[in-house]
Amino acid sequence: MTELESPVRNLDVVDAHCHVSSRRFISRTFVDGAVRNVAAMHEATGLPTSVERLTDRYMASLEDHQCDELLRQMDEAGIAWTVLLLPDFTYCMRDFDFSIAEMFQLHYEILQRHPGRFHVMGGVDPRWGKDALTLFERGIHEFGFRGLKLYPPCGYRTDDRALYPFYEICAAANVPVLVHMGPTTSNLDFEYARPCFIEAAARAFPTVKFILAHAATAHVDECVMQCAFRPNVYADISGFQSMAHDMEASDLHRLVRAGIAHKVLFGTDWPVFREDGTQADHVELFRSATRDEYNAVQLRLILHDNAVRLFGPPRGRGWREATKAT
């Protein structure tokens, strides 16, 4: 069976916000900070709790190093392809077994293992200086990565002039920039993860598409304003599962009611909500929550077309050879 003859041809969803479920890229420090909120909730409700035990349990689930399990769930969910995000936490968290350069290489190997099913947005902390710029250029031109992933809670703003050379590369390569918005693990600072800090960069680089992550759950009004009035600002809805207790009244609908369905991308934030359900469960949760609110055109834009416009379809096997031949 060839790639074109595989069941993938019938899939119609693009997941524009995922991570590799692997301890190679998600450190114990990050997980420990995240589970402290869970532990606080358990303590308040009288449940027995242990941060160490919760952290061990989550770390034990981070074993899908090459995305084989994610790919299986994508097929079950009807997800044609997925954007893998690689945040660079290595500047502020030093308990990784791999450098960010080695993480780039490992993500490239995932692309080779599963041709046509993934894009990668490479994360670099600008405080690494020239080495970070060189690595990002290599990711774009040698590895075929399709954008820049930024994580301001690590300690920098999106309008930091040190990032402008990275934006210039993105403009030349016609690839987007995706920026984490809102809270994250309790070990990091939330101050810089606000949509207002996108303003200067979005104006200075009008041809670069900037994607505000988690826009249905964090700083919703600011995200809506930026998407509605800045032509090159988009948003993804990853993390919408956190509103599952009240999806009908959620901020998820505010994005479409604001008339910006053409700026919104579907995302699951795998593996963050892995214990809450499979990828198929998350796709169905979104469909059921929006069935009466969104029309067919809006759903097609959010679930598929917007991502295709921003990223283009993933490259299949042999893309580097084809590029050299031309």
C-alpha positions as CSV (number, residue, x, y, z in Angstrom):
1,M,0.0,0.0,0.0
2,T,1.5,3.4,-1.0
3,E,1.2,6.6,1.0
4,L,-1.5,7.9,-1.3
5,E,-3.5,4.7,-1.0
6,S,-3.4,4.6,2.8
7,P,-6.4,5.5,4.9
8,V,-4.9,8.9,5.5
9,R,-6.5,10.2,2.4
10,N,-9.9,10.2,4.1
11,L,-8.8,12.1,7.2
12,D,-10.0,15.7,7.4
13,V,-8.7,17.2,10.7
14,V,-5.4,19.0,11.4
15,D,-4.1,19.2,14.9
16,A,-2.2,22.4,15.0
17,H,-0.9,22.2,18.5
18,C,0.8,19.0,19.9
19,H,4.0,17.9,21.7
20,V,5.9,14.7,21.6
21,S,4.9,12.7,24.7
22,S,8.4,12.1,25.8
23,R,10.6,12.8,28.8
24,R,13.3,13.7,26.3
25,F,11.6,17.0,25.7
26,I,9.4,17.5,28.9
27,S,11.5,17.7,32.0
28,R,10.7,16.5,35.6
29,T,11.1,20.1,36.7
30,F,8.3,21.2,34.3
31,V,6.0,18.3,35.3
32,D,6.7,18.9,39.0
33,G,5.6,22.5,38.7
34,A,2.4,21.5,36.8
35,V,1.3,18.8,39.2
36,R,1.6,21.1,42.3
37,N,-1.7,22.7,41.3
38,V,-3.3,19.2,41.2
39,A,-1.8,18.5,44.6
40,A,-3.2,21.7,46.0
41,M,-6.7,20.8,44.8
42,H,-6.4,17.3,46.3
43,E,-5.3,18.8,49.6
44,A,-8.2,21.2,49.7
45,T,-10.7,18.4,49.1
46,G,-9.2,16.1,51.6
47,L,-7.8,13.6,49.1
48,P,-4.5,12.0,49.9
49,T,-1.8,13.5,47.7
50,S,1.9,13.4,47.0
51,V,3.6,15.7,44.5
52,E,6.4,13.2,44.0
53,R,3.9,10.4,43.3
54,L,1.9,12.5,40.9
55,T,5.0,13.6,39.1
56,D,6.3,10.0,38.9
57,R,3.0,8.9,37.4
58,Y,3.0,11.6,34.7
59,M,6.7,11.0,33.9
60,A,6.0,7.3,33.4
61,S,3.5,8.2,30.6
62,L,6.1,10.1,28.6
63,E,7.5,7.2,26.7
64,D,6.1,7.8,23.1
65,H,9.5,9.0,22.0
66,Q,8.9,8.6,18.3
67,C,5.2,9.4,18.2
68,D,4.1,5.9,17.3
69,E,1.2,6.0,19.8
70,L,0.3,9.5,18.8
71,L,0.1,8.4,15.1
72,R,-2.1,5.5,16.0
73,Q,-4.5,7.8,17.9
74,M,-4.4,10.3,15.0
75,D,-5.6,7.6,12.6
76,E,-8.4,6.7,15.0
77,A,-9.4,10.3,15.4
78,G,-9.4,11.2,11.7
79,I,-6.4,13.6,12.1
80,A,-4.6,13.8,8.8
81,W,-1.5,15.5,10.2
82,T,-0.3,17.2,13.3
83,V,2.0,20.2,14.2
84,L,4.6,19.2,16.8
85,L,5.8,22.0,18.9
86,L,9.2,21.9,20.5
87,P,9.5,24.6,23.3
88,D,13.1,25.4,24.4
89,F,13.1,25.1,28.2
90,T,16.8,24.3,28.3
91,Y,17.8,27.9,29.2
92,C,15.8,28.0,32.4
93,M,15.5,24.3,33.3
94,R,18.7,22.3,33.4
95,D,17.5,18.8,34.1
96,F,17.3,17.6,30.4
97,D,19.3,14.7,29.1
98,F,19.6,16.4,25.7
99,S,20.6,19.8,24.4
100,I,18.1,21.8,22.4
101,A,20.2,21.1,19.3
102,E,19.9,17.3,20.0
103,M,16.2,17.8,20.4
104,F,16.0,19.4,17.0
105,Q,17.7,16.3,15.6
106,L,15.4,13.9,17.4
107,H,12.3,15.8,16.0
108,Y,13.8,15.6,12.5
109,E,14.1,11.8,13.0
110,I,10.4,11.7,13.8
111,L,9.6,13.5,10.5
112,Q,11.7,10.9,8.7
113,R,10.0,8.0,10.6
114,H,6.5,9.3,9.7
115,P,6.7,11.1,6.4
116,G,3.7,13.3,5.5
117,R,2.1,13.1,9.0
118,F,3.9,15.9,11.0
119,H,5.2,19.4,10.8
120,V,7.6,20.7,13.5
121,M,7.9,24.2,14.9
122,G,11.3,24.5,16.5
123,G,11.7,26.4,19.7
124,V,14.8,28.5,20.6
125,D,15.4,30.7,23.5
126,P,16.9,34.0,22.1
127,R,19.2,34.3,25.1
128,W,21.4,31.5,23.7
129,G,22.5,34.2,21.2
130,K,24.1,33.4,17.8
131,D,24.0,29.6,18.5
132,A,20.2,29.8,18.7
133,L,19.9,31.6,15.4
134,T,22.2,29.2,13.7
135,L,20.2,26.2,15.1
136,F,16.9,27.7,14.0
137,E,18.2,28.3,10.5
138,R,19.3,24.7,10.3
139,G,15.9,23.6,11.5
140,I,14.2,25.5,8.7
141,H,16.6,24.9,5.8
142,E,18.0,21.5,6.6
143,F,15.4,19.7,8.7
144,G,12.3,21.2,7.0
145,F,10.8,22.6,10.1
146,R,7.8,24.9,9.5
147,G,8.0,27.6,12.0
148,L,9.2,29.1,15.3
149,K,7.8,28.1,18.7
150,L,8.3,30.7,21.5
151,Y,7.6,30.2,25.2
152,P,7.7,33.7,26.9
153,P,7.1,32.3,30.4
154,C,10.7,31.2,30.2
155,G,11.6,34.8,30.7
156,Y,11.4,36.9,27.5
157,R,8.8,38.9,25.6
158,T,7.6,38.4,22.1
159,D,8.6,41.9,21.2
160,D,12.2,41.5,22.4
161,R,14.4,42.9,19.7
162,A,16.7,39.8,20.1
163,L,13.9,37.8,18.4
164,Y,13.8,40.1,15.3
165,P,16.5,38.1,13.4
166,F,14.4,35.0,14.0
167,Y,11.4,36.7,12.6
168,E,13.4,37.8,9.5
169,I,14.2,34.1,8.9
170,C,10.5,33.3,9.2
171,A,9.5,36.0,6.8
172,A,12.0,34.8,4.2
173,A,10.9,31.2,4.6
174,N,7.2,32.0,4.8
175,V,6.7,30.1,8.0
176,P,4.6,31.2,11.1
177,V,5.5,31.9,14.7
178,L,3.5,30.3,17.5
179,V,3.6,31.9,21.0
180,H,2.4,30.4,24.2
181,M,-0.3,32.5,25.9
182,G,-1.4,32.4,29.5
183,P,-0.4,30.2,32.5
184,T,1.8,27.2,32.4
185,T,3.7,25.2,35.0
186,S,4.0,27.0,38.3
187,N,7.8,27.0,38.1
188,L,7.6,29.7,35.3
189,D,6.5,33.3,35.1
190,F,3.2,34.2,33.5
191,E,3.8,37.9,33.2
192,Y,5.1,37.9,29.6
193,A,2.6,35.4,28.2
194,R,0.1,38.1,27.1
195,P,-1.2,38.9,23.6
196,C,-0.3,42.6,23.9
197,F,3.4,41.8,23.6
198,I,2.8,40.6,20.0
199,E,1.9,44.1,18.8
200,A,5.4,45.5,17.9
201,A,6.5,42.3,16.2
202,A,3.3,41.9,14.2
203,R,3.6,45.4,12.9
204,A,7.3,45.2,12.2
205,F,6.9,41.9,10.3
206,P,3.5,42.1,8.5
207,T,4.2,39.1,6.3
208,V,4.8,36.8,9.2
209,K,1.8,34.9,10.7
210,F,1.8,35.0,14.5
211,I,-0.3,32.4,16.3
212,L,-1.5,33.0,19.8
213,A,-1.8,29.6,21.5
214,H,-4.6,28.7,23.9
215,A,-6.7,31.6,22.8
216,A,-10.0,30.1,24.0
217,T,-8.6,29.7,27.6
218,A,-6.2,32.6,28.2
219,H,-6.7,36.4,27.7
220,V,-9.6,35.7,25.4
221,D,-10.6,39.3,24.9
222,E,-7.1,40.4,24.0
223,C,-6.7,37.4,21.6
224,V,-9.9,38.2,19.9
225,M,-8.9,41.9,19.4
226,Q,-5.5,41.0,18.0
227,C,-7.0,38.4,15.6
228,A,-9.8,40.7,14.5
229,F,-7.8,43.7,13.8
230,R,-4.3,42.5,12.9
231,P,-4.2,40.7,9.5
232,N,-1.3,38.5,10.4
233,V,-2.4,37.4,13.9
234,Y,-4.1,34.0,14.4
235,A,-5.0,31.8,17.3
236,D,-5.3,28.2,18.3
237,I,-7.8,26.7,20.7
238,S,-5.5,24.1,22.3
239,G,-6.5,23.4,25.9
240,F,-10.2,23.8,25.2
241,Q,-10.7,20.5,27.0
242,S,-10.1,22.3,30.3
243,M,-13.6,23.9,29.8
244,A,-15.3,20.6,29.3
245,H,-17.4,21.1,32.4
246,D,-19.3,24.0,30.7
247,M,-18.5,23.8,27.0
248,E,-21.8,25.4,26.0
249,A,-21.0,28.6,27.8
250,S,-17.3,28.6,27.2
251,D,-15.1,31.2,25.6
252,L,-14.6,28.8,22.8
253,H,-17.7,30.3,21.1
254,R,-16.6,33.9,21.6
255,L,-13.9,33.4,18.9
256,V,-16.4,32.5,16.2
257,R,-19.0,35.0,17.4
258,A,-16.3,37.6,16.9
259,G,-16.2,36.8,13.2
260,I,-12.6,35.3,13.2
261,A,-13.2,31.7,12.2
262,H,-10.8,32.3,9.4
263,K,-8.1,33.0,12.0
264,V,-8.7,30.0,14.4
265,L,-6.9,26.7,14.4
266,F,-7.9,23.4,16.1
267,G,-5.4,21.9,18.6
268,T,-5.5,19.3,21.3
269,D,-2.3,20.1,23.2
270,W,-1.4,16.3,23.4
271,P,-0.2,14.9,25.8
272,V,-1.5,17.4,28.4
273,F,-5.0,16.0,28.4
274,R,-4.1,12.4,27.7
275,E,-5.6,11.1,30.9
276,D,-8.9,12.8,30.0
277,G,-9.4,10.9,26.8
278,T,-7.9,9.8,23.5
279,Q,-7.4,12.1,20.5
280,A,-10.6,10.8,19.1
281,D,-12.4,11.8,22.3
282,H,-11.0,15.3,22.0
283,V,-12.0,15.7,18.4
284,E,-15.5,14.5,19.2
285,L,-15.7,16.8,22.2
286,F,-15.0,19.8,20.0
287,R,-17.4,18.7,17.4
288,S,-20.2,18.1,19.9
289,A,-19.6,21.4,21.7
290,T,-19.7,23.4,18.4
291,R,-22.3,21.5,16.4
292,D,-25.1,24.0,17.1
293,E,-22.8,27.0,17.3
294,Y,-20.6,26.7,14.2
295,N,-21.7,26.2,10.6
296,A,-20.0,23.8,8.1
297,V,-17.8,26.5,6.6
298,Q,-16.5,27.7,10.0
299,L,-15.8,24.1,11.1
300,R,-13.9,23.4,7.9
301,L,-11.8,26.5,8.4
302,I,-11.0,25.7,12.0
303,L,-10.4,22.0,11.7
304,H,-8.5,22.0,8.4
305,D,-8.3,24.8,6.0
306,N,-6.6,27.5,8.2
307,A,-3.8,25.1,9.1
308,V,-3.3,24.2,5.5
309,R,-3.0,27.8,4.5
310,L,-0.5,28.6,7.2
311,F,1.7,25.5,7.0
312,G,1.0,23.7,3.8
313,P,0.7,19.9,3.8
314,P,3.6,18.0,5.4
315,R,6.4,16.7,3.2
316,G,6.4,13.1,2.2
317,R,9.3,10.8,1.9
318,G,12.2,12.0,-0.2
319,W,11.5,15.7,0.0
320,R,15.2,16.6,0.5
321,E,16.2,14.7,-2.6
322,A,13.4,16.4,-4.6
323,T,14.5,19.8,-3.4
324,K,18.2,19.1,-4.4
325,A,17.1,17.9,-7.8
326,T,15.4,21.2,-8.6
